């Protein structure tokens, strides 16, 4: 169950969230909880979350270890800040900052090399869904984004299916739509000779405390990637604790 804070929270606000959140998720032995936080908050949040089991990650990285890339951060910098996860190819990165499948593949290699858990995001736009191109688009994104990924690193890879039209719109994919698409993604992973059954596939897009359990009841939804509802400790804790 992963939260993505996007460009929200100063480091003070982030630390105060973690102080409130950790006691609410207490014993999370049967599931993983993770948060992708702004780069400026990584170090303090990772320090605060130490020992809690809550995984802390970044929202993006550059594929080079270092260099003249103003404004970027690298995998070793994320590791150095005490974090252990990174989101790659979120649709907002693809839409506003030019991330391509080729870049996603390079970022994924860099993340794996540094030992980070990589959450690779894919998803179709509304016009792609309406023109019945969803599967074609996802197939292309998966093939391009996972180019060069080796099956032996399966434990370091998580897929996130986020239909662009469901992000921040209050319009969740129905559990049937999400299930159908995620089953397709698993089939595609198999076709790419990856251990599809053991790679976790998250659903993201307008997940809230009251739809989490229904989505999680679907066989091909292994977890959730939560934007807006991860910004308050109590609502994200409710999602993490679904079914308890
Ligand atoms: P919302 O939950 O706000 O729709 O955002 C989803 C998302 O983009 C998570 O990465």
Boltz pocket constraint, residues with backbone or C-beta under 6 A from the ligand:
constraints:
  - pocket:
      binder: B
      contacts: [[A, 4], [A, 90], [A, 162], [A, 166], [A, 167], [A, 168], [A, 169], [A, 170], [A, 204], [A, 205], [A, 206], [A, 207], [A, 225], [A, 226], [A, 227], [A, 228], [A, 229]]
      max_distance: 6.0
